[in-house]
């Protein structure tokens, strides 16, 4: 699993000009699944994300997590995180999990995240989405469960 985590002041996802997910202060997470990922890794990644101390306290130091600030979590499935552009000019997505399995993994991830975070919003799996955000910092962290 690969996650691109962005600390946001707010973020929204639109499908066909309709807002399908919106959060205020919190984290926007672009989430991709590799062919060999299993549900066993979901809890590890959720725990890592919700406990990352990337929110500032009054002294300006990163010392609070999403759980500490009671922030929102916006999850957007994005298979392109497994795009390989080492050869040629068009990325290969052969390392990405096939769509039916990735949908199940994404749904499991969302369900488990909702057991940890009060406000979890999502995009629409496999839809063309417009993602809007006000990046706070900016702060962007990448986590790969294989590393």
Buried (B, 14 or more C-beta within 10 A) or exposed (E): BBBBBBBBEBBBBBBEEEEBBBBEBBBBBBBBBBEEBEEEBBBEBBEBBBEBEBBBEEEEEBEBBBEEBEBBBBBBBBBEBBBEEEEEEEEEBEBBBEEEEBBBBBEEBBEBBBEBBEBBBBBBBEEEBEBBBBBBEEBEBEBEBEE
